[in-house]
Amino acid sequence: MNIFTPILSFFDHLHHFLWSPVMLATFFAIGCSYTIQTHFFQFRFFSLWWKNTMGSLFSSSHHKKSAGSVSPFAAMSAALAGSMGIGNIAGVATALVAGGPGAIFWMWISALLGMMTKYAEILLGLKFRFKDKNQQWFGGPMVYLKEGLHSPFFSAFFSICCLLASFGMGNMTQSNSMADVLSHTLHIPPLYTGILTAVITAIVILGGMNRIATISSILIPFMSILYLFFSFIVICANITSLPFALFSIFQYAFRPSSITGGAAGYCMMRALRLGVSRGVFSNEAGLGSSVMAHASSSVSEPAIQGMWGIFEVFVDTIVVCTITALVLLTSGVYNVSLYETALLTKTSLPNGVVLASQAFSSVLGNFGESFVAFSTVIFAFATLIAWAHYGQQCSRYLFGEKSIFWYKLLFLCFIIIGCLIRVEVVWEISDTFNALMAVPNLIALAFLSHYVIEDTNRYLANITIFHRPTYHKKS
């Protein structure tokens, strides 16, 4: 027996325990709680948060920033880079294959509730952030866990888990996906991909948060628009299949049992579990990681930056993940009956990036495969540089300023390692640390909700007073 077998077995059991229905129900409950306590803020105040996010980009005040900060949009772009990775392509495909079309519906529900979870954690991040000796903003779950919840233990626990996750989910899984897709499409040796990626990453992360935010604010909008453009071409080419695709999402979302009656088939609980878990994996609402990027924002009002969090989840899951799902469903490469039968008989069929490539290639030809490869590389790289910042912040919190150099050096080495090894085990271990990160963060969100509600009510009261019409008495 391999000496690592007991360790891997331990992580396997821990992974299944942490991502059990209880954990997913907790994510669901926190989102529900904030939605109800804010009186359905994400729906009632859609025009407000849209105005304060995309609507503010054309305002000159948006681009003003103080020393040690970045613009609200740049901070959101860096956070979106951390979440909008291969999960938006491969993650949606795996959710569809394992949970059926109904998983997409529950991914939507997870996102709609997750908007308020993300809003709350970002608001707390800005409320408790502080400027370090270099006059740089420093904030994140570790800060509000210590200063708000008064729990140094949970603060250190979160930081350790996030630090380890940055080497796994934020690094090796991303670099490995890049190496795989470039090796398959362009026949580039994984070692070359690793070295080149490490060099480019070094150039970016050595420039600090300002450079990461700048690169992200260019890459993410450009890649998102390009990805949506070609996705719409595929959907329009199969427009007659769109009504059936949408119908199947709702049909399988509430399906009480599989067509064969077997427990392994598509059913409501399976769709719900896969949809919620992939939704969390995609937009990271509840994990707390993206707070470390938002904390660098130049905005002084925590509620406003929190609205950028709502927008972040909206773009990531409601827009991009939905479009990916519709590409897969309308193109015909994914057949519900065929994949359900394969699930029951444990037959292997195309999944992940391969399935997405087939969907785009069905309309775009060989270019489709190349485009998916290009999208995977760009999204994975954006995730990589964002997680480098998250890990750096946790390293600085745990071990001090001097540890940052050694963290960056180790992070760059792990990029090369990630390109050269098989990372199935790394995926599971990293996913476990993601769940462990979420535990203290969800506890903080539950017990610090009064800060979120008070600040939200104060902000809404101020803008109501500001916009209240004045009436003059007739003389």
Sine and cosine of phi, psi and omega as CSV:
sin_phi,cos_phi,sin_psi,cos_psi,sin_omega,cos_omega
0.00,0.00,0.73,-0.68,0.04,-1.00
-0.89,0.46,0.63,-0.77,-0.04,-1.00
-0.91,0.42,-0.34,0.94,0.00,-1.00
-1.00,0.05,-0.17,0.98,-0.05,-1.00
-0.83,0.55,-0.75,0.66,0.02,-1.00
-0.87,0.49,-0.59,0.81,0.00,-1.00
-0.92,0.39,-0.71,0.70,0.00,-1.00
-0.91,0.41,-0.60,0.80,0.04,-1.00
-0.90,0.43,-0.64,0.77,0.03,-1.00
-0.88,0.47,-0.74,0.68,-0.01,-1.00
-0.91,0.41,-0.56,0.83,0.03,-1.00
-0.89,0.45,-0.71,0.70,0.01,-1.00
-0.93,0.37,-0.66,0.76,0.01,-1.00
-0.90,0.43,-0.65,0.76,0.02,-1.00
-0.87,0.50,-0.73,0.68,-0.01,-1.00
-0.92,0.39,-0.56,0.83,0.02,-1.00
-0.94,0.35,-0.71,0.70,-0.06,-1.00
-0.93,0.37,-0.60,0.80,0.00,-1.00
-0.99,-0.13,0.53,0.85,0.04,-1.00
-0.97,0.25,0.19,-0.98,0.06,-1.00
-0.82,0.58,-0.48,0.87,0.01,-1.00
-0.90,0.43,-0.70,0.71,0.00,-1.00
-0.91,0.42,-0.71,0.71,0.01,-1.00
-0.90,0.43,-0.58,0.81,0.05,-1.00
-0.91,0.41,-0.53,0.85,0.03,-1.00
-0.92,0.39,-0.71,0.71,0.10,-1.00
-0.83,0.55,-0.72,0.70,-0.01,-1.00
-0.87,0.50,-0.71,0.71,-0.06,-1.00
-0.92,0.40,-0.66,0.75,0.01,-1.00
-0.90,0.44,-0.70,0.72,0.04,-1.00
-0.89,0.46,-0.68,0.74,0.04,-1.00
-0.88,0.47,-0.70,0.71,-0.05,-1.00
-0.86,0.51,-0.75,0.67,-0.01,-1.00
-0.94,0.34,-0.55,0.83,0.05,-1.00
-0.89,0.45,-0.69,0.72,-0.01,-1.00
-0.95,0.33,-0.70,0.71,-0.04,-1.00
-0.91,0.42,-0.50,0.87,0.04,-1.00
-1.00,-0.10,0.20,0.98,0.03,-1.00
0.84,0.55,0.75,0.67,0.08,-1.00
0.87,0.50,0.76,0.65,-0.06,-1.00
-0.78,0.62,-0.72,0.69,-0.10,-1.00
-0.90,0.43,-0.36,0.93,0.03,-1.00
-0.99,-0.14,-0.75,0.66,-0.06,-1.00
-0.91,0.41,-0.56,0.83,-0.07,-1.00
-0.92,-0.38,0.61,0.79,0.01,-1.00
-0.84,0.54,-0.74,0.67,-0.05,-1.00
-0.90,0.43,-0.53,0.85,0.00,-1.00
-0.93,0.37,-0.78,0.63,-0.04,-1.00
-0.95,0.31,-0.45,0.89,0.08,-1.00
-0.94,0.35,-0.64,0.77,0.02,-1.00
-0.90,0.44,-0.62,0.78,-0.03,-1.00
-0.99,0.14,-0.09,1.00,0.04,-1.00
-0.93,-0.37,-1.00,-0.04,-0.04,-1.00
-0.89,0.45,-0.56,0.83,-0.01,-1.00
-0.92,0.38,-0.36,0.93,-0.05,-1.00
-1.00,0.05,-0.17,0.99,-0.08,-1.00
-0.90,0.44,-0.42,0.91,-0.04,-1.00
-1.00,-0.08,0.10,1.00,0.04,-1.00
-1.00,-0.04,0.69,-0.72,0.00,-1.00
-0.90,0.43,-0.49,0.87,-0.02,-1.00
-0.93,0.37,-0.41,0.91,-0.02,-1.00
-0.90,0.43,-0.56,0.83,-0.12,-0.99
-1.00,0.01,-0.03,1.00,0.07,-1.00
-0.98,0.19,0.74,-0.67,0.02,-1.00
-0.59,-0.81,0.53,-0.85,0.01,-1.00
-1.00,-0.03,0.14,-0.99,0.01,-1.00
-0.88,0.47,0.67,-0.75,0.04,-1.00
0.99,0.14,0.23,0.97,-0.02,-1.00
-0.68,-0.73,0.19,-0.98,0.08,-1.00
-0.80,-0.61,0.22,-0.98,0.00,-1.00
-0.92,0.40,0.42,-0.91,0.02,-1.00
-0.82,0.57,-0.63,0.77,0.01,-1.00
-0.92,0.40,-0.66,0.75,0.01,-1.00
-0.91,0.42,-0.64,0.77,0.03,-1.00
-0.90,0.44,-0.68,0.73,0.03,-1.00
-0.91,0.41,-0.63,0.78,0.00,-1.00
-0.89,0.46,-0.66,0.75,0.04,-1.00
-0.90,0.44,-0.66,0.75,0.03,-1.00
-0.92,0.39,-0.66,0.75,0.01,-1.00
-0.92,0.40,-0.55,0.84,0.05,-1.00
-0.88,0.47,-0.59,0.80,-0.01,-1.00
-0.94,0.35,-0.49,0.87,-0.05,-1.00
-0.98,-0.20,-0.55,0.84,-0.05,-1.00
-1.00,0.09,0.96,0.29,0.00,-1.00
-0.93,-0.36,-0.58,-0.82,-0.02,-1.00
-0.92,0.40,-0.25,0.97,0.05,-1.00
-0.89,0.46,-0.47,0.88,0.00,-1.00
-0.97,0.26,-0.27,0.96,0.05,-1.00
-0.93,-0.38,-0.92,0.38,-0.04,-1.00
-0.93,0.38,-0.62,0.79,-0.04,-1.00
-0.89,0.45,-0.65,0.76,0.03,-1.00
-0.92,0.39,-0.66,0.75,0.00,-1.00
-0.89,0.45,-0.69,0.73,0.00,-1.00
-0.93,0.38,-0.57,0.82,0.06,-1.00
-0.91,0.42,-0.65,0.76,0.00,-1.00
-0.91,0.41,-0.70,0.72,-0.03,-1.00
-0.92,0.39,-0.70,0.72,-0.09,-1.00
-1.00,0.09,-0.49,0.87,-0.08,-1.00
-0.90,-0.43,-0.12,0.99,-0.01,-1.00
0.99,0.13,0.12,-0.99,-0.01,-1.00
-0.83,0.55,-0.49,0.87,-0.01,-1.00
-0.89,0.47,-0.39,0.92,0.02,-1.00
-0.88,0.48,-0.51,0.86,0.00,-1.00
-0.92,0.40,-0.63,0.78,0.02,-1.00
-0.88,0.48,-0.73,0.69,-0.02,-1.00
-0.95,0.31,-0.39,0.92,0.14,-0.99
-0.92,0.38,-0.63,0.78,0.07,-1.00
-0.88,0.47,-0.75,0.67,-0.01,-1.00
-0.87,0.50,-0.68,0.73,0.04,-1.00
-0.85,0.52,-0.65,0.76,-0.01,-1.00
-0.94,0.33,-0.68,0.74,-0.02,-1.00
-0.88,0.48,-0.62,0.78,0.07,-1.00
-0.98,0.19,-0.59,0.81,0.00,-1.00
-0.90,0.43,-0.37,0.93,0.07,-1.00
-0.82,0.57,-0.67,0.75,-0.03,-1.00
-0.98,0.19,-0.48,0.88,0.11,-0.99
-0.90,0.44,-0.72,0.69,0.01,-1.00
-0.90,0.43,-0.66,0.75,0.05,-1.00
-0.84,0.54,-0.72,0.70,-0.07,-1.00
-0.91,0.41,-0.72,0.70,-0.07,-1.00
-0.94,0.35,-0.55,0.84,0.05,-1.00
-0.94,0.34,-0.66,0.75,0.05,-1.00
-0.85,0.52,-0.70,0.71,0.03,-1.00
-0.90,0.43,-0.61,0.79,0.01,-1.00
-0.87,0.49,-0.67,0.74,0.01,-1.00
-0.97,0.24,-0.52,0.85,-0.02,-1.00
-0.91,0.41,-0.61,0.80,-0.08,-1.00
-0.96,-0.26,0.07,1.00,-0.01,-1.00
-0.94,0.35,0.28,-0.96,0.04,-1.00
-0.51,-0.86,0.26,-0.97,0.04,-1.00
-0.99,-0.11,0.74,-0.67,-0.01,-1.00
-0.99,0.16,-0.13,-0.99,-0.06,-1.00
-0.91,0.41,-0.33,0.95,0.05,-1.00
-1.00,-0.05,0.16,0.99,-0.01,-1.00
0.88,0.47,0.53,0.85,0.09,-1.00
-0.97,-0.23,0.65,-0.76,0.05,-1.00
-0.91,0.40,0.69,-0.72,0.05,-1.00
-0.76,-0.65,0.84,-0.53,-0.01,-1.00
-0.30,-0.95,0.27,-0.96,-0.01,-1.00
0.37,-0.93,0.01,-1.00,0.02,-1.00
-0.83,0.56,-0.56,0.83,-0.01,-1.00
-0.89,0.46,-0.48,0.88,0.00,-1.00
-0.98,0.20,-0.75,0.66,-0.02,-1.00
-0.97,0.26,-0.32,0.95,0.14,-0.99
-0.94,0.35,-0.60,0.80,-0.01,-1.00
-0.99,0.14,-0.74,0.67,-0.10,-1.00
-1.00,0.08,-0.56,0.83,-0.02,-1.00
-1.00,-0.01,-0.75,0.67,-0.02,-1.00
-1.00,0.05,-0.22,0.98,-0.01,-1.00
0.84,0.54,0.73,0.68,0.00,-1.00
-0.76,-0.65,1.00,0.02,0.06,-1.00
-0.87,0.50,-0.51,0.86,-0.01,-1.00
-0.90,0.43,-0.79,0.62,0.00,-1.00
-0.90,0.44,-0.56,0.83,0.02,-1.00
-0.89,0.46,-0.73,0.68,0.02,-1.00
-0.93,0.38,-0.61,0.79,0.00,-1.00
-0.89,0.47,-0.72,0.70,0.04,-1.00
-0.87,0.50,-0.72,0.69,-0.07,-1.00
-0.89,0.46,-0.66,0.75,0.01,-1.00
-0.90,0.44,-0.71,0.70,0.00,-1.00
-0.91,0.42,-0.65,0.76,0.01,-1.00
-0.92,0.38,-0.63,0.77,0.03,-1.00
-0.87,0.49,-0.71,0.70,0.02,-1.00
-0.93,0.36,-0.62,0.78,0.03,-1.00
-0.91,0.42,-0.50,0.87,0.00,-1.00
-0.91,0.41,-0.52,0.85,0.05,-1.00
-0.98,0.19,-0.47,0.88,-0.03,-1.00
-1.00,-0.05,-1.00,0.10,-0.06,-1.00
-0.89,0.46,-0.57,0.82,-0.04,-1.00
-1.00,0.07,-0.14,0.99,-0.10,-0.99
-0.75,-0.66,-0.97,0.25,-0.15,-0.99
-0.89,0.45,-0.63,0.78,0.00,-1.00
-0.92,0.39,-0.55,0.83,0.00,-1.00
-0.96,0.28,-0.75,0.66,-0.02,-1.00
-0.91,0.42,-0.58,0.82,0.02,-1.00
-0.91,0.41,-0.65,0.76,0.04,-1.00
-0.90,0.44,-0.64,0.77,0.04,-1.00
-0.89,0.46,-0.72,0.70,-0.02,-1.00
-0.90,0.45,-0.67,0.74,-0.01,-1.00
-0.88,0.47,-0.75,0.66,-0.10,-1.00
-0.94,0.33,-0.58,0.82,0.02,-1.00
-0.96,0.29,-0.54,0.84,0.06,-1.00
-0.93,0.37,-0.62,0.78,-0.04,-1.00
-0.96,0.27,-0.65,0.76,-0.10,-0.99
-1.00,-0.02,-0.67,0.74,-0.08,-1.00
-0.93,-0.38,-0.01,1.00,0.02,-1.00
0.85,0.52,0.59,0.81,0.06,-1.00
-1.00,0.09,0.81,-0.59,0.02,-1.00
-0.85,0.53,0.68,-0.73,-0.02,-1.00
-0.81,0.59,-0.58,0.82,0.01,-1.00
-0.88,0.47,-0.67,0.74,0.02,-1.00
-0.90,0.44,-0.67,0.74,0.05,-1.00
-0.86,0.50,-0.69,0.72,-0.02,-1.00
-0.89,0.46,-0.72,0.69,-0.03,-1.00
-0.91,0.41,-0.73,0.68,-0.01,-1.00
-0.90,0.44,-0.68,0.73,0.01,-1.00
-0.90,0.44,-0.65,0.76,0.01,-1.00
-0.89,0.45,-0.65,0.76,0.00,-1.00
-0.91,0.41,-0.74,0.67,-0.01,-1.00
-0.91,0.42,-0.66,0.76,0.03,-1.00
-0.88,0.47,-0.65,0.76,0.02,-1.00
-0.87,0.50,-0.69,0.72,0.01,-1.00
-0.86,0.50,-0.62,0.78,-0.04,-1.00
-0.97,0.26,-0.80,0.60,-0.14,-0.99
-0.96,0.30,-0.37,0.93,0.05,-1.00
-0.94,0.33,-0.27,0.96,0.06,-1.00
-1.00,0.07,0.01,1.00,0.06,-1.00
0.97,0.23,-0.20,-0.98,-0.07,-1.00
-0.88,0.47,-0.57,0.82,-0.01,-1.00
-0.87,0.49,-0.68,0.73,-0.01,-1.00
-0.96,0.30,-0.63,0.77,0.03,-1.00
-0.87,0.49,-0.71,0.70,-0.01,-1.00
-0.91,0.41,-0.63,0.78,-0.01,-1.00
-0.91,0.42,-0.74,0.67,0.01,-1.00
-0.89,0.46,-0.67,0.74,-0.02,-1.00
-0.90,0.43,-0.64,0.77,-0.03,-1.00
-0.94,0.33,-0.22,0.98,0.11,-0.99
-0.99,-0.10,-0.76,0.66,-0.08,-1.00
-0.90,0.43,-0.77,0.64,-0.13,-0.99
-0.90,0.44,-0.78,0.63,0.04,-1.00
-0.88,0.48,-0.68,0.73,-0.02,-1.00
-0.88,0.48,-0.76,0.65,-0.06,-1.00
-0.93,0.36,-0.60,0.80,0.00,-1.00
-0.90,0.44,-0.71,0.71,0.00,-1.00
-0.90,0.43,-0.69,0.72,0.00,-1.00
-0.89,0.45,-0.69,0.73,-0.02,-1.00
-0.91,0.42,-0.68,0.74,0.01,-1.00
-0.92,0.39,-0.59,0.81,-0.01,-1.00
-0.87,0.49,-0.79,0.61,-0.02,-1.00
-0.95,0.32,-0.48,0.88,0.08,-1.00
-0.90,0.43,-0.67,0.74,0.02,-1.00
-0.90,0.43,-0.55,0.84,0.04,-1.00
-0.89,0.45,-0.70,0.72,0.01,-1.00
-0.90,0.43,-0.70,0.72,-0.01,-1.00
-0.91,0.42,-0.69,0.73,0.00,-1.00
-0.91,0.42,-0.56,0.83,0.03,-1.00
-0.92,0.38,-0.39,0.92,0.02,-1.00
-0.87,-0.49,0.59,0.81,-0.13,-0.99
-0.86,0.51,-0.50,0.87,-0.01,-1.00
-0.93,0.38,-0.35,0.94,0.00,-1.00
-1.00,0.01,-0.14,0.99,-0.08,-1.00
-0.89,0.46,-0.72,0.69,0.01,-1.00
-0.85,0.53,-0.69,0.73,0.01,-1.00
-0.91,0.42,-0.61,0.80,0.01,-1.00
-0.89,0.47,-0.72,0.69,0.02,-1.00
-0.91,0.40,-0.65,0.76,0.02,-1.00
-0.88,0.47,-0.66,0.75,-0.03,-1.00
-0.91,0.41,-0.52,0.85,0.04,-1.00
-0.88,0.47,-0.72,0.70,0.00,-1.00
-0.97,0.26,-0.60,0.80,-0.02,-1.00
-0.88,0.48,-0.74,0.67,-0.07,-1.00
-0.99,0.15,-0.24,0.97,0.03,-1.00
-0.93,0.37,-0.50,0.87,-0.06,-1.00
-0.88,-0.48,0.44,0.90,-0.02,-1.00
-0.98,0.20,0.88,-0.47,-0.09,-1.00
-0.93,0.37,-0.50,0.87,-0.01,-1.00
-0.44,-0.90,0.26,-0.97,0.00,-1.00
-0.96,0.29,0.29,-0.96,-0.06,-1.00
-0.90,0.43,-0.44,0.90,-0.01,-1.00
-1.00,-0.08,-0.12,0.99,-0.05,-1.00
0.99,0.13,-0.05,1.00,-0.02,-1.00
-0.98,0.20,0.52,-0.85,-0.03,-1.00
-0.93,0.36,-0.36,0.93,-0.06,-1.00
-0.99,0.11,-0.23,0.97,-0.06,-1.00
-0.97,0.25,0.10,-1.00,0.04,-1.00
-0.91,0.42,0.76,-0.65,0.10,-1.00
-0.47,-0.88,0.11,-0.99,-0.10,-0.99
-0.86,0.50,-0.72,0.69,-0.05,-1.00
-0.91,0.41,-0.61,0.79,0.02,-1.00
-0.92,0.39,-0.69,0.72,0.03,-1.00
-0.89,0.46,-0.67,0.74,-0.01,-1.00
-0.89,0.46,-0.74,0.67,-0.04,-1.00
-0.89,0.46,-0.72,0.69,-0.01,-1.00
-0.93,0.38,-0.63,0.77,-0.02,-1.00
-0.91,0.42,-0.72,0.69,-0.02,-1.00
-0.92,0.39,-0.71,0.70,-0.04,-1.00
-0.90,0.43,-0.66,0.75,0.03,-1.00
-0.95,0.32,-0.50,0.86,0.09,-1.00
-0.90,0.44,-0.71,0.71,0.04,-1.00
-0.90,0.43,-0.68,0.74,0.01,-1.00
-0.88,0.47,-0.59,0.81,-0.06,-1.00
-0.97,0.25,-0.80,0.60,-0.11,-0.99
-0.99,-0.16,-0.16,0.99,0.08,-1.00
0.88,0.47,0.32,0.95,0.05,-1.00
-0.92,0.40,0.88,-0.48,-0.02,-1.00
0.95,-0.30,-0.35,0.94,0.03,-1.00
-0.98,0.21,-0.52,0.85,0.04,-1.00
1.00,0.00,-0.14,0.99,-0.08,-1.00
-0.88,0.47,-0.72,0.70,-0.09,-1.00
-0.93,0.38,-0.28,0.96,0.01,-1.00
-0.85,0.52,-0.55,0.83,-0.04,-1.00
-0.92,0.39,-0.42,0.91,0.09,-1.00
-0.99,0.13,-0.71,0.70,0.00,-1.00
-0.89,0.45,-0.48,0.88,-0.04,-1.00
-0.90,0.43,-0.28,0.96,0.01,-1.00
-1.00,0.08,0.00,1.00,-0.06,-1.00
-0.90,0.43,0.54,-0.84,0.02,-1.00
-0.98,0.18,-0.17,0.99,-0.04,-1.00
-0.93,0.37,0.62,-0.79,-0.05,-1.00
-1.00,-0.09,-0.33,0.94,-0.03,-1.00
-1.00,-0.07,0.93,-0.37,-0.03,-1.00
-0.83,0.56,-0.60,0.80,-0.03,-1.00
-0.89,0.45,-0.58,0.82,-0.01,-1.00
-0.93,0.38,-0.70,0.71,0.04,-1.00
-0.91,0.41,-0.52,0.85,0.09,-1.00
-0.87,0.49,-0.56,0.83,0.04,-1.00
-0.92,0.40,-0.52,0.86,0.10,-0.99
-0.90,0.43,-0.50,0.87,0.08,-1.00
-0.91,0.41,-0.64,0.77,0.06,-1.00
-0.88,0.48,-0.71,0.71,0.02,-1.00
-0.89,0.45,-0.62,0.78,0.00,-1.00
-0.86,0.51,-0.74,0.68,0.02,-1.00
-0.91,0.40,-0.63,0.78,0.01,-1.00
-0.85,0.52,-0.76,0.65,-0.03,-1.00
-0.93,0.38,-0.73,0.68,-0.09,-1.00
-0.88,0.47,-0.79,0.61,-0.14,-0.99
-0.99,-0.17,-0.78,0.62,-0.06,-1.00
-0.91,0.42,-0.59,0.81,-0.04,-1.00
-1.00,-0.07,-0.93,0.38,-0.17,-0.99
-0.92,0.39,-0.73,0.68,0.00,-1.00
-0.90,0.43,-0.61,0.79,0.03,-1.00
-0.90,0.43,-0.70,0.72,0.00,-1.00
-0.89,0.46,-0.66,0.76,0.05,-1.00
-0.87,0.50,-0.70,0.71,0.00,-1.00
-0.88,0.48,-0.67,0.74,-0.01,-1.00
-0.93,0.36,-0.56,0.83,0.09,-1.00
-0.88,0.48,-0.71,0.70,-0.02,-1.00
-0.92,0.40,-0.64,0.77,-0.07,-1.00
-0.97,0.23,-0.58,0.81,-0.05,-1.00
-1.00,0.10,-0.43,0.90,-0.09,-1.00
-0.94,0.33,-0.39,0.92,0.01,-1.00
1.00,-0.03,-0.10,1.00,0.00,-1.00
-0.96,0.28,-0.38,0.92,0.07,-1.00
-0.96,-0.28,0.89,-0.46,0.03,-1.00
-0.93,-0.38,0.86,-0.51,-0.11,-0.99
-0.84,0.54,-0.78,0.63,-0.05,-1.00
-0.89,0.45,-0.67,0.74,-0.02,-1.00
-0.89,0.45,-0.70,0.71,-0.04,-1.00
-0.96,0.28,-0.52,0.85,0.06,-1.00
-0.93,0.37,-0.64,0.77,0.05,-1.00
-0.89,0.45,-0.65,0.76,0.03,-1.00
-0.90,0.43,-0.57,0.82,0.02,-1.00
-0.92,0.39,-0.66,0.75,-0.02,-1.00
-0.95,0.32,-0.58,0.81,-0.04,-1.00
-1.00,-0.09,0.01,1.00,0.00,-1.00
0.85,0.53,0.66,0.75,0.05,-1.00
-1.00,-0.05,0.63,-0.78,-0.02,-1.00
-1.00,0.06,0.77,-0.63,0.07,-1.00
-0.76,-0.66,0.31,-0.95,0.00,-1.00
-0.79,0.61,0.65,-0.76,-0.07,-1.00
-0.57,-0.82,0.17,-0.99,0.12,-0.99
0.85,0.53,-0.69,-0.72,-0.05,-1.00
-0.89,0.46,-0.56,0.83,0.00,-1.00
-0.88,0.48,-0.71,0.71,0.01,-1.00
-0.91,0.42,-0.66,0.75,0.04,-1.00
-0.90,0.45,-0.64,0.77,0.03,-1.00
-0.88,0.47,-0.67,0.74,0.02,-1.00
-0.89,0.45,-0.61,0.79,-0.01,-1.00
-0.90,0.43,-0.72,0.69,0.01,-1.00
-0.94,0.33,-0.61,0.80,-0.01,-1.00
-0.93,0.37,-0.42,0.91,0.00,-1.00
-0.89,0.46,-0.38,0.93,0.01,-1.00
-0.90,-0.43,-0.64,0.77,-0.12,-0.99
-0.99,-0.11,-0.01,1.00,0.00,-1.00
0.93,0.36,-0.55,-0.83,-0.02,-1.00
-0.89,0.46,-0.46,0.89,0.03,-1.00
-0.89,0.47,-0.54,0.84,-0.02,-1.00
-0.86,0.50,-0.70,0.72,0.02,-1.00
-0.91,0.42,-0.67,0.74,0.02,-1.00
-0.91,0.42,-0.61,0.79,0.00,-1.00
-0.91,0.41,-0.68,0.73,0.04,-1.00
-0.89,0.46,-0.63,0.77,0.04,-1.00
-0.89,0.47,-0.71,0.70,0.01,-1.00
-0.89,0.45,-0.70,0.71,0.01,-1.00
-0.88,0.47,-0.68,0.73,0.01,-1.00
-0.87,0.49,-0.70,0.72,-0.02,-1.00
-0.90,0.44,-0.73,0.69,-0.04,-1.00
-0.92,0.39,-0.73,0.68,0.01,-1.00
-0.89,0.45,-0.65,0.76,0.00,-1.00
-0.91,0.41,-0.66,0.75,0.01,-1.00
-0.91,0.42,-0.65,0.76,0.03,-1.00
-0.88,0.47,-0.67,0.74,0.05,-1.00
-0.89,0.46,-0.64,0.77,-0.05,-1.00
-0.88,0.48,-0.73,0.68,-0.05,-1.00
-0.95,0.30,-0.51,0.86,0.04,-1.00
-0.93,0.38,-0.70,0.71,-0.01,-1.00
-0.94,0.35,-0.41,0.91,0.11,-0.99
-0.89,0.47,-0.63,0.78,0.04,-1.00
-0.93,0.37,-0.68,0.73,0.00,-1.00
-0.87,0.49,-0.74,0.67,-0.01,-1.00
-0.90,0.44,-0.62,0.78,0.02,-1.00
-0.89,0.46,-0.67,0.74,0.01,-1.00
-0.90,0.45,-0.64,0.77,0.01,-1.00
-0.94,0.34,-0.61,0.79,0.04,-1.00
-0.90,0.44,-0.68,0.74,0.01,-1.00
-0.91,0.42,-0.63,0.78,0.00,-1.00
-0.91,0.41,-0.64,0.77,-0.07,-1.00
-0.99,0.15,-0.67,0.74,-0.18,-0.98
-0.86,-0.51,-0.02,1.00,0.04,-1.00
1.00,-0.08,0.11,-0.99,-0.10,-1.00
-0.87,0.48,-0.58,0.82,-0.08,-1.00
-0.93,0.38,-0.31,0.95,-0.04,-1.00
-0.98,0.20,-0.26,0.97,-0.11,-0.99
-0.89,0.46,-0.68,0.73,0.00,-1.00
-0.85,0.52,-0.73,0.69,-0.04,-1.00
-0.94,0.34,-0.53,0.85,0.07,-1.00
-0.91,0.42,-0.74,0.68,-0.02,-1.00
-0.88,0.48,-0.66,0.75,0.01,-1.00
-0.89,0.46,-0.70,0.71,0.01,-1.00
-0.91,0.42,-0.64,0.76,0.00,-1.00
-0.87,0.49,-0.68,0.73,0.00,-1.00
-0.92,0.40,-0.60,0.80,0.05,-1.00
-0.91,0.42,-0.62,0.78,-0.02,-1.00
-0.93,0.37,-0.41,0.91,0.07,-1.00
-0.89,0.46,-0.72,0.69,-0.01,-1.00
-0.92,0.40,-0.68,0.73,0.03,-1.00
-0.87,0.49,-0.68,0.73,-0.02,-1.00
-0.87,0.48,-0.54,0.84,0.00,-1.00
-0.96,0.27,-0.34,0.94,-0.14,-0.99
-0.97,-0.23,-0.22,0.98,-0.08,-1.00
-0.92,-0.40,0.25,-0.97,0.14,-0.99
-1.00,0.10,0.76,-0.65,-0.19,-0.98
-0.92,-0.40,0.38,0.93,0.03,-1.00
-0.85,0.53,-0.69,0.72,0.01,-1.00
-0.93,0.36,-0.62,0.79,0.02,-1.00
-0.88,0.48,-0.64,0.77,0.04,-1.00
-0.83,0.56,-0.74,0.67,-0.08,-1.00
-0.93,0.37,-0.69,0.72,0.01,-1.00
-0.91,0.42,-0.67,0.74,0.00,-1.00
-0.90,0.43,-0.65,0.76,0.04,-1.00
-0.89,0.46,-0.53,0.85,0.04,-1.00
-0.92,0.39,-0.69,0.72,0.02,-1.00
-0.92,0.38,-0.52,0.85,0.11,-0.99
-0.86,0.50,-0.71,0.70,0.00,-1.00
-0.92,0.40,-0.63,0.78,0.02,-1.00
-0.90,0.43,-0.58,0.81,0.09,-1.00
-0.87,0.49,-0.64,0.76,-0.09,-1.00
-0.92,0.39,-0.50,0.87,-0.09,-1.00
-0.85,0.53,-0.85,0.53,0.02,-1.00
-0.91,0.41,-0.53,0.85,0.00,-1.00
-0.92,0.40,-0.68,0.74,0.03,-1.00
-0.91,0.40,-0.57,0.82,0.06,-1.00
-0.89,0.45,-0.70,0.72,0.03,-1.00
-0.89,0.46,-0.69,0.73,0.00,-1.00
-0.89,0.46,-0.55,0.84,0.00,-1.00
-0.95,0.31,-0.66,0.75,-0.11,-0.99
-1.00,-0.05,-0.21,0.98,0.01,-1.00
-0.95,-0.32,0.30,0.95,-0.06,-1.00
-0.88,0.48,-0.48,0.88,-0.04,-1.00
-0.90,0.44,-0.54,0.84,0.06,-1.00
-0.90,0.43,-0.68,0.74,-0.03,-1.00
-0.91,0.42,-0.72,0.69,-0.03,-1.00
-0.92,0.39,-0.68,0.74,0.01,-1.00
-0.88,0.47,-0.73,0.68,-0.02,-1.00
-0.92,0.39,-0.60,0.80,0.03,-1.00
-0.91,0.41,-0.72,0.70,0.01,-1.00
-0.90,0.43,-0.63,0.78,0.02,-1.00
-0.90,0.44,-0.70,0.72,0.00,-1.00
-0.90,0.44,-0.71,0.70,-0.01,-1.00
-0.91,0.43,-0.61,0.79,0.03,-1.00
-0.91,0.42,-0.64,0.77,-0.01,-1.00
-0.91,0.40,-0.67,0.74,-0.02,-1.00
-0.96,0.28,-0.46,0.89,0.06,-1.00
-0.92,0.39,-0.69,0.73,0.03,-1.00
-0.90,0.43,-0.66,0.75,-0.04,-1.00
-0.90,0.45,-0.61,0.79,-0.06,-1.00
-0.99,-0.10,0.02,1.00,-0.04,-1.00
-0.91,0.41,0.78,-0.63,-0.01,-1.00
-0.94,0.35,0.57,-0.82,0.03,-1.00
-0.96,-0.27,0.59,-0.81,-0.04,-1.00
-0.87,-0.50,0.68,-0.73,-0.02,-1.00
-0.95,-0.33,0.71,-0.71,0.03,-1.00
-0.94,0.33,0.60,-0.80,0.06,-1.00
-0.96,0.27,0.69,-0.72,0.03,-1.00
-0.98,0.19,0.00,0.00,0.00,0.00
